[in-house]
Amino acid sequence: MATATLSSKFQISIPKEVRDQQHWSAGQEFVFIPKGKGVLLMPVPTLEDLRGMARGANPENYRDRDDRF
């Protein structure tokens, strides 16, 4: 299990084994999601990562501005 220490400037270095396993690189953006007493660290997806995500979705019965109150 890899560990890291919070510096006096509130910075944490991600251990190399974790960076290598997740294929993370310098300059990559992350989002912090609070979870109970911890936090979930997720890379921000690029537009290329999101491309095609909704392919094959059924567009019927979606809500539109006409059916809002």
C-alpha positions as CSV (number, residue, x, y, z in Angstrom):
1,M,0.0,0.0,0.0
2,A,1.5,3.3,-1.1
3,T,1.3,6.3,1.3
4,A,2.1,10.0,1.1
5,T,2.5,12.8,3.6
6,L,0.7,16.2,3.5
7,S,3.4,19.0,3.3
8,S,3.2,22.3,5.2
9,K,2.0,23.8,1.9
10,F,-0.9,21.3,1.8
11,Q,0.7,19.4,-1.1
12,I,0.8,15.6,-1.6
13,S,3.1,13.8,-4.0
14,I,1.4,10.8,-5.6
15,P,3.6,7.7,-5.3
16,K,5.3,6.6,-8.5
17,E,3.8,3.1,-8.4
18,V,0.3,4.7,-8.3
19,R,1.1,7.1,-11.2
20,D,2.5,4.3,-13.3
21,Q,-0.4,2.0,-12.6
22,Q,-3.0,4.7,-13.5
23,H,-1.0,6.2,-16.4
24,W,-1.1,9.7,-14.9
25,S,1.3,12.3,-16.1
26,A,2.5,15.8,-15.0
27,G,0.0,18.6,-15.7
28,Q,-3.0,16.3,-15.7
29,E,-6.1,17.8,-14.0
30,F,-7.9,16.1,-11.2
31,V,-11.2,16.5,-9.3
32,F,-11.6,15.9,-5.5
33,I,-14.9,14.3,-4.5
34,P,-15.5,14.3,-0.7
35,K,-16.5,10.8,0.6
36,G,-17.3,10.6,4.3
37,K,-14.0,11.2,6.1
38,G,-11.9,10.7,2.9
39,V,-11.8,12.0,-0.6
40,L,-12.0,10.4,-4.0
41,L,-9.4,11.6,-6.5
42,M,-10.5,11.3,-10.2
43,P,-8.8,12.6,-13.4
44,V,-10.9,15.1,-15.3
45,P,-11.9,13.5,-18.6
46,T,-10.8,15.1,-21.8
47,L,-13.3,15.8,-24.6
48,E,-11.7,12.8,-26.5
49,D,-12.5,10.5,-23.5
50,L,-16.2,11.6,-23.6
51,R,-16.6,11.4,-27.4
52,G,-19.1,8.7,-28.3
53,M,-20.3,8.1,-24.7
54,A,-23.9,8.5,-25.6
55,R,-23.7,6.6,-28.8
56,G,-26.8,4.3,-29.1
57,A,-28.8,6.1,-26.4
58,N,-32.5,6.2,-26.9
59,P,-33.6,9.9,-27.5
60,E,-37.3,9.1,-27.0
61,N,-39.2,10.4,-24.0
62,Y,-36.5,12.9,-22.9
63,R,-37.6,16.0,-21.0
64,D,-37.7,19.2,-22.9
65,R,-38.4,22.8,-22.0
66,D,-42.0,22.4,-22.9
67,D,-42.7,20.0,-20.0
68,R,-41.1,22.0,-17.3
69,F,-43.1,24.0,-14.7
